[in-house]
Amino acid sequence: MLSGPKGTEQDLIGRCGVCGRISEIFELPGRFEACCLECSADLAAAILLTTEIDAATLAGRNAEGMVAEFGAISERMLQRSQSAEIGG
């Protein structure tokens, strides 16, 4: 348990809200679920990429590279989720 000012204690170990694995978890600002380190990083990147893809599309710029990166992130998250389900 992480200790801080009274009322801010938080468990460091829990179930990831994305892949379901039990590990150290982190909370991203504005998100309800807590995630493992890998999913937190990928989720933050996916959120940023979504915003950037939308902005590029509206501005008429090529977003192909960002769309490819978004697909790679999605694939990694899916693979983690499926391996956690199989692994127990």
Jmol script that loads the backbone (N, CA, C; Angstrom):
load data "model"
ATOM      1  N   MET A   1       0.856  -1.185   0.000  1.00  0.00           N
ATOM      2  CA  MET A   1       0.000   0.000   0.000  1.00  0.00           C
ATOM      3  C   MET A   1       0.887   1.228   0.000  1.00  0.00           C
ATOM      4  N   LEU A   2       0.574   2.167  -0.847  1.00  0.00           N
ATOM      5  CA  LEU A   2       1.285   3.433  -0.924  1.00  0.00           C
ATOM      6  C   LEU A   2       0.774   4.325   0.190  1.00  0.00           C
ATOM      7  N   SER A   3       1.695   4.941   0.910  1.00  0.00           N
ATOM      8  CA  SER A   3       1.299   5.780   2.030  1.00  0.00           C
ATOM      9  C   SER A   3       1.562   7.240   1.698  1.00  0.00           C
ATOM     10  N   GLY A   4       0.610   8.077   2.034  1.00  0.00           N
ATOM     11  CA  GLY A   4       0.741   9.510   1.808  1.00  0.00           C
ATOM     12  C   GLY A   4      -0.090  10.221   2.845  1.00  0.00           C
ATOM     13  N   PRO A   5      -0.558  11.429   2.543  1.00  0.00           N
ATOM     14  CA  PRO A   5      -1.434  12.125   3.478  1.00  0.00           C
ATOM     15  C   PRO A   5      -2.669  11.282   3.786  1.00  0.00           C
ATOM     16  N   LYS A   6      -3.206  11.457   4.979  1.00  0.00           N
ATOM     17  CA  LYS A   6      -4.359  10.661   5.399  1.00  0.00           C
ATOM     18  C   LYS A   6      -5.461  10.702   4.339  1.00  0.00           C
ATOM     19  N   GLY A   7      -5.953   9.507   4.003  1.00  0.00           N
ATOM     20  CA  GLY A   7      -7.014   9.388   3.015  1.00  0.00           C
ATOM     21  C   GLY A   7      -6.526   9.188   1.590  1.00  0.00           C
ATOM     22  N   THR A   8      -5.201   9.195   1.390  1.00  0.00           N
ATOM     23  CA  THR A   8      -4.690   9.023   0.027  1.00  0.00           C
ATOM     24  C   THR A   8      -4.017   7.674  -0.160  1.00  0.00           C
ATOM     25  N   GLU A   9      -4.161   6.765   0.799  1.00  0.00           N
ATOM     26  CA  GLU A   9      -3.543   5.462   0.668  1.00  0.00           C
ATOM     27  C   GLU A   9      -4.101   4.750  -0.556  1.00  0.00           C
ATOM     28  N   GLN A  10      -3.243   4.026  -1.253  1.00  0.00           N
ATOM     29  CA  GLN A  10      -3.662   3.340  -2.467  1.00  0.00           C
ATOM     30  C   GLN A  10      -2.895   2.037  -2.590  1.00  0.00           C
ATOM     31  N   ASP A  11      -3.597   0.963  -2.943  1.00  0.00           N
ATOM     32  CA  ASP A  11      -2.934  -0.300  -3.209  1.00  0.00           C
ATOM     33  C   ASP A  11      -2.092  -0.170  -4.466  1.00  0.00           C
ATOM     34  N   LEU A  12      -0.881  -0.691  -4.437  1.00  0.00           N
ATOM     35  CA  LEU A  12      -0.020  -0.658  -5.603  1.00  0.00           C
ATOM     36  C   LEU A  12      -0.229  -1.880  -6.484  1.00  0.00           C
ATOM     37  N   ILE A  13      -0.774  -2.944  -5.927  1.00  0.00           N
ATOM     38  CA  ILE A  13      -0.999  -4.176  -6.669  1.00  0.00           C
ATOM     39  C   ILE A  13      -2.498  -4.342  -6.878  1.00  0.00           C
ATOM     40  N   GLY A  14      -2.871  -4.665  -8.097  1.00  0.00           N
ATOM     41  CA  GLY A  14      -4.275  -4.880  -8.401  1.00  0.00           C
ATOM     42  C   GLY A  14      -4.429  -5.460  -9.792  1.00  0.00           C
ATOM     43  N   ARG A  15      -5.663  -5.594 -10.225  1.00  0.00           N
ATOM     44  CA  ARG A  15      -5.963  -6.135 -11.550  1.00  0.00           C
ATOM     45  C   ARG A  15      -6.021  -4.996 -12.562  1.00  0.00           C
ATOM     46  N   CYS A  16      -5.290  -5.158 -13.651  1.00  0.00           N
ATOM     47  CA  CYS A  16      -5.265  -4.159 -14.716  1.00  0.00           C
ATOM     48  C   CYS A  16      -6.644  -4.066 -15.347  1.00  0.00           C
ATOM     49  N   GLY A  17      -7.129  -2.849 -15.524  1.00  0.00           N
ATOM     50  CA  GLY A  17      -8.436  -2.617 -16.120  1.00  0.00           C
ATOM     51  C   GLY A  17      -8.475  -2.859 -17.621  1.00  0.00           C
ATOM     52  N   VAL A  18      -7.328  -3.067 -18.242  1.00  0.00           N
ATOM     53  CA  VAL A  18      -7.277  -3.306 -19.687  1.00  0.00           C
ATOM     54  C   VAL A  18      -6.988  -4.772 -19.985  1.00  0.00           C
ATOM     55  N   CYS A  19      -5.866  -5.288 -19.471  1.00  0.00           N
ATOM     56  CA  CYS A  19      -5.475  -6.663 -19.813  1.00  0.00           C
ATOM     57  C   CYS A  19      -5.903  -7.683 -18.761  1.00  0.00           C
ATOM     58  N   GLY A  20      -6.243  -7.221 -17.562  1.00  0.00           N
ATOM     59  CA  GLY A  20      -6.720  -8.122 -16.526  1.00  0.00           C
ATOM     60  C   GLY A  20      -5.645  -8.788 -15.698  1.00  0.00           C
ATOM     61  N   ARG A  21      -4.375  -8.540 -16.014  1.00  0.00           N
ATOM     62  CA  ARG A  21      -3.301  -9.152 -15.230  1.00  0.00           C
ATOM     63  C   ARG A  21      -3.209  -8.495 -13.854  1.00  0.00           C
ATOM     64  N   ILE A  22      -2.743  -9.268 -12.895  1.00  0.00           N
ATOM     65  CA  ILE A  22      -2.510  -8.722 -11.556  1.00  0.00           C
ATOM     66  C   ILE A  22      -1.057  -8.271 -11.491  1.00  0.00           C
ATOM     67  N   SER A  23      -0.865  -6.984 -11.240  1.00  0.00           N
ATOM     68  CA  SER A  23       0.473  -6.407 -11.179  1.00  0.00           C
ATOM     69  C   SER A  23       0.384  -5.052 -10.494  1.00  0.00           C
ATOM     70  N   GLU A  24       1.497  -4.344 -10.468  1.00  0.00           N
ATOM     71  CA  GLU A  24       1.488  -2.974  -9.962  1.00  0.00           C
ATOM     72  C   GLU A  24       0.612  -2.161 -10.903  1.00  0.00           C
ATOM     73  N   ILE A  25      -0.272  -1.351 -10.358  1.00  0.00           N
ATOM     74  CA  ILE A  25      -1.206  -0.602 -11.192  1.00  0.00           C
ATOM     75  C   ILE A  25      -1.007   0.900 -11.040  1.00  0.00           C
ATOM     76  N   PHE A  26      -1.420   1.604 -12.074  1.00  0.00           N
ATOM     77  CA  PHE A  26      -1.278   3.050 -12.141  1.00  0.00           C
ATOM     78  C   PHE A  26      -2.586   3.642 -12.622  1.00  0.00           C
ATOM     79  N   GLU A  27      -2.884   4.865 -12.203  1.00  0.00           N
ATOM     80  CA  GLU A  27      -4.084   5.553 -12.657  1.00  0.00           C
ATOM     81  C   GLU A  27      -3.693   6.710 -13.561  1.00  0.00           C
ATOM     82  N   LEU A  28      -4.315   6.770 -14.724  1.00  0.00           N
ATOM     83  CA  LEU A  28      -4.105   7.902 -15.626  1.00  0.00           C
ATOM     84  C   LEU A  28      -5.122   8.984 -15.288  1.00  0.00           C
ATOM     85  N   PRO A  29      -4.730  10.244 -15.362  1.00  0.00           N
ATOM     86  CA  PRO A  29      -5.684  11.325 -15.093  1.00  0.00           C
ATOM     87  C   PRO A  29      -6.890  11.232 -16.027  1.00  0.00           C
ATOM     88  N   GLY A  30      -8.066  11.393 -15.466  1.00  0.00           N
ATOM     89  CA  GLY A  30      -9.278  11.383 -16.254  1.00  0.00           C
ATOM     90  C   GLY A  30      -9.795  10.003 -16.617  1.00  0.00           C
ATOM     91  N   ARG A  31      -9.158   8.947 -16.145  1.00  0.00           N
ATOM     92  CA  ARG A  31      -9.585   7.580 -16.430  1.00  0.00           C
ATOM     93  C   ARG A  31     -10.061   6.927 -15.139  1.00  0.00           C
ATOM     94  N   PHE A  32     -11.046   6.054 -15.263  1.00  0.00           N
ATOM     95  CA  PHE A  32     -11.593   5.405 -14.081  1.00  0.00           C
ATOM     96  C   PHE A  32     -10.836   4.136 -13.717  1.00  0.00           C
ATOM     97  N   GLU A  33     -10.367   3.397 -14.724  1.00  0.00           N
ATOM     98  CA  GLU A  33      -9.700   2.140 -14.442  1.00  0.00           C
ATOM     99  C   GLU A  33      -8.216   2.366 -14.184  1.00  0.00           C
ATOM    100  N   ALA A  34      -7.653   1.502 -13.342  1.00  0.00           N
ATOM    101  CA  ALA A  34      -6.218   1.515 -13.105  1.00  0.00           C
ATOM    102  C   ALA A  34      -5.613   0.424 -13.979  1.00  0.00           C
ATOM    103  N   CYS A  35      -4.403   0.667 -14.464  1.00  0.00           N
ATOM    104  CA  CYS A  35      -3.786  -0.238 -15.425  1.00  0.00           C
ATOM    105  C   CYS A  35      -2.365  -0.585 -15.015  1.00  0.00           C
ATOM    106  N   CYS A  36      -1.871  -1.706 -15.541  1.00  0.00           N
ATOM    107  CA  CYS A  36      -0.474  -2.063 -15.347  1.00  0.00           C
ATOM    108  C   CYS A  36       0.395  -1.048 -16.104  1.00  0.00           C
ATOM    109  N   LEU A  37       1.671  -1.088 -15.868  1.00  0.00           N
ATOM    110  CA  LEU A  37       2.579  -0.124 -16.482  1.00  0.00           C
ATOM    111  C   LEU A  37       2.509  -0.174 -18.008  1.00  0.00           C
ATOM    112  N   GLU A  38       2.542  -1.387 -18.566  1.00  0.00           N
ATOM    113  CA  GLU A  38       2.521  -1.520 -20.023  1.00  0.00           C
ATOM    114  C   GLU A  38       1.234  -0.957 -20.619  1.00  0.00           C
ATOM    115  N   CYS A  39       0.103  -1.316 -20.041  1.00  0.00           N
ATOM    116  CA  CYS A  39      -1.179  -0.838 -20.563  1.00  0.00           C
ATOM    117  C   CYS A  39      -1.349   0.654 -20.333  1.00  0.00           C
ATOM    118  N   SER A  40      -0.866   1.166 -19.211  1.00  0.00           N
ATOM    119  CA  SER A  40      -0.949   2.607 -18.952  1.00  0.00           C
ATOM    120  C   SER A  40      -0.192   3.388 -20.017  1.00  0.00           C
ATOM    121  N   ALA A  41       1.009   2.929 -20.346  1.00  0.00           N
ATOM    122  CA  ALA A  41       1.814   3.604 -21.367  1.00  0.00           C
ATOM    123  C   ALA A  41       1.132   3.528 -22.727  1.00  0.00           C
ATOM    124  N   ASP A  42       0.647   2.337 -23.085  1.00  0.00           N
ATOM    125  CA  ASP A  42      -0.016   2.186 -24.380  1.00  0.00           C
ATOM    126  C   ASP A  42      -1.326   2.964 -24.438  1.00  0.00           C
ATOM    127  N   LEU A  43      -2.073   2.964 -23.344  1.00  0.00           N
ATOM    128  CA  LEU A  43      -3.342   3.692 -23.313  1.00  0.00           C
ATOM    129  C   LEU A  43      -3.104   5.199 -23.454  1.00  0.00           C
ATOM    130  N   ALA A  44      -2.097   5.707 -22.761  1.00  0.00           N
ATOM    131  CA  ALA A  44      -1.772   7.135 -22.872  1.00  0.00           C
ATOM    132  C   ALA A  44      -1.356   7.478 -24.301  1.00  0.00           C
ATOM    133  N   ALA A  45      -0.541   6.630 -24.914  1.00  0.00           N
ATOM    134  CA  ALA A  45      -0.119   6.871 -26.297  1.00  0.00           C
ATOM    135  C   ALA A  45      -1.316   6.803 -27.248  1.00  0.00           C
ATOM    136  N   ALA A  46      -2.221   5.851 -27.036  1.00  0.00           N
ATOM    137  CA  ALA A  46      -3.398   5.715 -27.894  1.00  0.00           C
ATOM    138  C   ALA A  46      -4.308   6.939 -27.787  1.00  0.00           C
ATOM    139  N   ILE A  47      -4.466   7.450 -26.582  1.00  0.00           N
ATOM    140  CA  ILE A  47      -5.295   8.649 -26.384  1.00  0.00           C
ATOM    141  C   ILE A  47      -4.685   9.828 -27.135  1.00  0.00           C
ATOM    142  N   LEU A  48      -3.376  10.004 -26.991  1.00  0.00           N
ATOM    143  CA  LEU A  48      -2.686  11.091 -27.682  1.00  0.00           C
ATOM    144  C   LEU A  48      -2.755  10.910 -29.200  1.00  0.00           C
ATOM    145  N   LEU A  49      -2.526   9.692 -29.675  1.00  0.00           N
ATOM    146  CA  LEU A  49      -2.586   9.440 -31.114  1.00  0.00           C
ATOM    147  C   LEU A  49      -3.971   9.720 -31.675  1.00  0.00           C
ATOM    148  N   THR A  50      -5.011   9.361 -30.955  1.00  0.00           N
ATOM    149  CA  THR A  50      -6.375   9.621 -31.410  1.00  0.00           C
ATOM    150  C   THR A  50      -6.585  11.111 -31.635  1.00  0.00           C
ATOM    151  N   THR A  51      -6.133  11.908 -30.691  1.00  0.00           N
ATOM    152  CA  THR A  51      -6.252  13.363 -30.811  1.00  0.00           C
ATOM    153  C   THR A  51      -5.458  13.876 -32.009  1.00  0.00           C
ATOM    154  N   GLU A  52      -4.238  13.388 -32.157  1.00  0.00           N
ATOM    155  CA  GLU A  52      -3.379  13.839 -33.258  1.00  0.00           C
ATOM    156  C   GLU A  52      -3.894  13.377 -34.618  1.00  0.00           C
ATOM    157  N   ILE A  53      -4.437  12.172 -34.693  1.00  0.00           N
ATOM    158  CA  ILE A  53      -5.012  11.678 -35.944  1.00  0.00           C
ATOM    159  C   ILE A  53      -6.202  12.540 -36.348  1.00  0.00           C
ATOM    160  N   ASP A  54      -7.055  12.842 -35.384  1.00  0.00           N
ATOM    161  CA  ASP A  54      -8.212  13.707 -35.663  1.00  0.00           C
ATOM    162  C   ASP A  54      -7.761  15.084 -36.154  1.00  0.00           C
ATOM    163  N   ALA A  55      -6.773  15.663 -35.482  1.00  0.00           N
ATOM    164  CA  ALA A  55      -6.293  16.996 -35.861  1.00  0.00           C
ATOM    165  C   ALA A  55      -5.675  16.973 -37.260  1.00  0.00           C
ATOM    166  N   ALA A  56      -4.890  15.954 -37.556  1.00  0.00           N
ATOM    167  CA  ALA A  56      -4.271  15.852 -38.879  1.00  0.00           C
ATOM    168  C   ALA A  56      -5.329  15.669 -39.963  1.00  0.00           C
ATOM    169  N   THR A  57      -6.316  14.853 -39.686  1.00  0.00           N
ATOM    170  CA  THR A  57      -7.381  14.610 -40.661  1.00  0.00           C
ATOM    171  C   THR A  57      -8.160  15.890 -40.940  1.00  0.00           C
ATOM    172  N   LEU A  58      -8.504  16.607 -39.882  1.00  0.00           N
ATOM    173  CA  LEU A  58      -9.239  17.866 -40.066  1.00  0.00           C
ATOM    174  C   LEU A  58      -8.424  18.907 -40.820  1.00  0.00           C
ATOM    175  N   ALA A  59      -7.105  18.865 -40.645  1.00  0.00           N
ATOM    176  CA  ALA A  59      -6.235  19.835 -41.323  1.00  0.00           C
ATOM    177  C   ALA A  59      -5.848  19.369 -42.730  1.00  0.00           C
ATOM    178  N   GLY A  60      -6.297  18.183 -43.111  1.00  0.00           N
ATOM    179  CA  GLY A  60      -5.988  17.672 -44.429  1.00  0.00           C
ATOM    180  C   GLY A  60      -4.586  17.112 -44.568  1.00  0.00           C
ATOM    181  N   ARG A  61      -3.947  16.804 -43.437  1.00  0.00           N
ATOM    182  CA  ARG A  61      -2.595  16.234 -43.468  1.00  0.00           C
ATOM    183  C   ARG A  61      -2.664  14.709 -43.458  1.00  0.00           C
ATOM    184  N   ASN A  62      -1.603  14.081 -43.901  1.00  0.00           N
ATOM    185  CA  ASN A  62      -1.508  12.634 -43.923  1.00  0.00           C
ATOM    186  C   ASN A  62      -1.327  12.111 -42.498  1.00  0.00           C
ATOM    187  N   ALA A  63      -2.182  11.203 -42.085  1.00  0.00           N
ATOM    188  CA  ALA A  63      -2.107  10.625 -40.737  1.00  0.00           C
ATOM    189  C   ALA A  63      -1.791   9.138 -40.792  1.00  0.00           C
ATOM    190  N   GLU A  64      -1.339   8.663 -41.952  1.00  0.00           N
ATOM    191  CA  GLU A  64      -1.117   7.241 -42.165  1.00  0.00           C
ATOM    192  C   GLU A  64      -0.154   6.627 -41.146  1.00  0.00           C
ATOM    193  N   GLY A  65       0.951   7.294 -40.875  1.00  0.00           N
ATOM    194  CA  GLY A  65       1.931   6.789 -39.913  1.00  0.00           C
ATOM    195  C   GLY A  65       1.356   6.683 -38.510  1.00  0.00           C
ATOM    196  N   MET A  66       0.572   7.683 -38.121  1.00  0.00           N
ATOM    197  CA  MET A  66      -0.039   7.651 -36.788  1.00  0.00           C
ATOM    198  C   MET A  66      -1.103   6.565 -36.699  1.00  0.00           C
ATOM    199  N   VAL A  67      -1.831   6.353 -37.776  1.00  0.00           N
ATOM    200  CA  VAL A  67      -2.838   5.289 -37.797  1.00  0.00           C
ATOM    201  C   VAL A  67      -2.154   3.928 -37.662  1.00  0.00           C
ATOM    202  N   ALA A  68      -1.019   3.752 -38.329  1.00  0.00           N
ATOM    203  CA  ALA A  68      -0.265   2.501 -38.230  1.00  0.00           C
ATOM    204  C   ALA A  68       0.230   2.286 -36.793  1.00  0.00           C
ATOM    205  N   GLU A  69       0.738   3.346 -36.177  1.00  0.00           N
ATOM    206  CA  GLU A  69       1.202   3.243 -34.786  1.00  0.00           C
ATOM    207  C   GLU A  69       0.045   2.917 -33.847  1.00  0.00           C
ATOM    208  N   PHE A  70      -1.109   3.522 -34.076  1.00  0.00           N
ATOM    209  CA  PHE A  70      -2.295   3.229 -33.268  1.00  0.00           C
ATOM    210  C   PHE A  70      -2.660   1.749 -33.404  1.00  0.00           C
ATOM    211  N   GLY A  71      -2.586   1.228 -34.614  1.00  0.00           N
ATOM    212  CA  GLY A  71      -2.867  -0.193 -34.836  1.00  0.00           C
ATOM    213  C   GLY A  71      -1.889  -1.090 -34.101  1.00  0.00           C
ATOM    214  N   ALA A  72      -0.612  -0.727 -34.095  1.00  0.00           N
ATOM    215  CA  ALA A  72       0.410  -1.513 -33.389  1.00  0.00           C
ATOM    216  C   ALA A  72       0.159  -1.504 -31.886  1.00  0.00           C
ATOM    217  N   ILE A  73      -0.205  -0.360 -31.355  1.00  0.00           N
ATOM    218  CA  ILE A  73      -0.510  -0.261 -29.924  1.00  0.00           C
ATOM    219  C   ILE A  73      -1.724  -1.119 -29.582  1.00  0.00           C
ATOM    220  N   SER A  74      -2.743  -1.030 -30.393  1.00  0.00           N
ATOM    221  CA  SER A  74      -3.954  -1.823 -30.168  1.00  0.00           C
ATOM    222  C   SER A  74      -3.638  -3.312 -30.185  1.00  0.00           C
ATOM    223  N   GLU A  75      -2.792  -3.721 -31.123  1.00  0.00           N
ATOM    224  CA  GLU A  75      -2.405  -5.132 -31.227  1.00  0.00           C
ATOM    225  C   GLU A  75      -1.651  -5.588 -29.981  1.00  0.00           C
ATOM    226  N   ARG A  76      -0.710  -4.764 -29.492  1.00  0.00           N
ATOM    227  CA  ARG A  76       0.033  -5.109 -28.270  1.00  0.00           C
ATOM    228  C   ARG A  76      -0.907  -5.288 -27.085  1.00  0.00           C
ATOM    229  N   MET A  77      -1.859  -4.361 -26.949  1.00  0.00           N
ATOM    230  CA  MET A  77      -2.795  -4.433 -25.826  1.00  0.00           C
ATOM    231  C   MET A  77      -3.675  -5.679 -25.936  1.00  0.00           C
ATOM    232  N   LEU A  78      -4.102  -5.998 -27.134  1.00  0.00           N
ATOM    233  CA  LEU A  78      -4.913  -7.197 -27.347  1.00  0.00           C
ATOM    234  C   LEU A  78      -4.118  -8.453 -27.021  1.00  0.00           C
ATOM    235  N   GLN A  79      -2.872  -8.513 -27.462  1.00  0.00           N
ATOM    236  CA  GLN A  79      -2.038  -9.683 -27.172  1.00  0.00           C
ATOM    237  C   GLN A  79      -1.816  -9.850 -25.672  1.00  0.00           C
ATOM    238  N   ARG A  80      -1.567  -8.749 -24.953  1.00  0.00           N
ATOM    239  CA  ARG A  80      -1.399  -8.834 -23.494  1.00  0.00           C
ATOM    240  C   ARG A  80      -2.664  -9.354 -22.840  1.00  0.00           C
ATOM    241  N   SER A  81      -3.798  -8.849 -23.289  1.00  0.00           N
ATOM    242  CA  SER A  81      -5.075  -9.261 -22.727  1.00  0.00           C
ATOM    243  C   SER A  81      -5.331 -10.736 -22.959  1.00  0.00           C
ATOM    244  N   GLN A  82      -5.055 -11.193 -24.178  1.00  0.00           N
ATOM    245  CA  GLN A  82      -5.292 -12.598 -24.500  1.00  0.00           C
ATOM    246  C   GLN A  82      -4.315 -13.505 -23.780  1.00  0.00           C
ATOM    247  N   SER A  83      -3.067 -13.102 -23.621  1.00  0.00           N
ATOM    248  CA  SER A  83      -2.099 -13.944 -22.913  1.00  0.00           C
ATOM    249  C   SER A  83      -2.413 -13.989 -21.429  1.00  0.00           C
ATOM    250  N   ALA A  84      -2.956 -12.927 -20.876  1.00  0.00           N
ATOM    251  CA  ALA A  84      -3.351 -12.930 -19.461  1.00  0.00           C
ATOM    252  C   ALA A  84      -4.538 -13.864 -19.253  1.00  0.00           C
ATOM    253  N   GLU A  85      -5.476 -13.904 -20.211  1.00  0.00           N
ATOM    254  CA  GLU A  85      -6.632 -14.805 -20.114  1.00  0.00           C
ATOM    255  C   GLU A  85      -6.190 -16.250 -20.173  1.00  0.00           C
ATOM    256  N   ILE A  86      -5.255 -16.567 -21.078  1.00  0.00           N
ATOM    257  CA  ILE A  86      -4.784 -17.939 -21.253  1.00  0.00           C
ATOM    258  C   ILE A  86      -3.942 -18.360 -20.052  1.00  0.00           C
ATOM    259  N   GLY A  87      -3.104 -17.444 -19.581  1.00  0.00           N
ATOM    260  CA  GLY A  87      -2.205 -17.741 -18.480  1.00  0.00           C
ATOM    261  C   GLY A  87      -2.885 -17.838 -17.133  1.00  0.00           C
ATOM    262  N   GLY A  88      -4.128 -17.450 -17.056  1.00  0.00           N
ATOM    263  CA  GLY A  88      -4.833 -17.565 -15.790  1.00  0.00           C
ATOM    264  C   GLY A  88      -5.021 -16.288 -15.198  1.00  0.00           C
TER     265      GLY A  88
END
end "model"
wireframe off; spacefill off
backbone 0.3
color backbone group
